[in-house]
Amino acid sequence: MQIVHGKSGWLEVICGPMFSGKSEELIKRIRRAQIARRRVQIFKHGVDTRYDATSIVSHSQQSLPGIAVTDARDILNLVDDRTELVAIDEGQFFGDEIIEVVTRLANLGKRVVIAGLDLDYRGLPFGPMPQLMCRAEYVTKQLAICMTCGDPANFTQRLTGDTAQVVVGATETYEARCRAHFEPPAEERPPVR
Ligand code: ADP
């Protein structure tokens, strides 16, 4: 996808299941902006302490330092006037306030890039992600590799019996699955597959 750089701000969403490379893609866009000497600030939701409480970290161990926040409105208070790129990871964990926050930042002329899971472990839209996707100028949907058959995977299979929407974990708790091998909880199964 070619992002056309302009003077007005805009919103980019990077979405897909776990292990699809969202964090890698976010880190790549941040690094390229830093090479271009753009002023960058990096945020992630504080609930995700899988690897490091204050860094964006990919499953392939790439990382960049950031600020962990739990209330999206804190991002508005923390963003410097001179910042040109605002990067946010784990967007699905924020409440709907994140929609107004990123809209305001983009309206101020900033490039805002937010990465997050578009579907939860049930295969249902996750938090504010659908709203962010339709407001964004650019949406990148990534796929992982199905751990059962090797096909492209759009779903995140929870391997435990937990029923909370948010259960933080990595390979011990989740794996990527294609449509044929994704097994949602019984109550979420569509009548015809
Ligand atoms: P996400 O942010 O979408 O969870 P990451 O950027 O953290 O993804 O990690 C992507 C990396 O995860 C890949 O480059 C690869 O090294 C690794 N990986 C592990 N399992 C899978 C899988 N099933 N499909 C694709 N990549 C995987």
Residues whose N, C-alpha, C, O or C-beta is under 5 A from the ligand:
A	BS01	ADP	P17 M18 F19 S20 G21 K22 S23 E24 V57 S58 H59 S60 A144 I145 A176
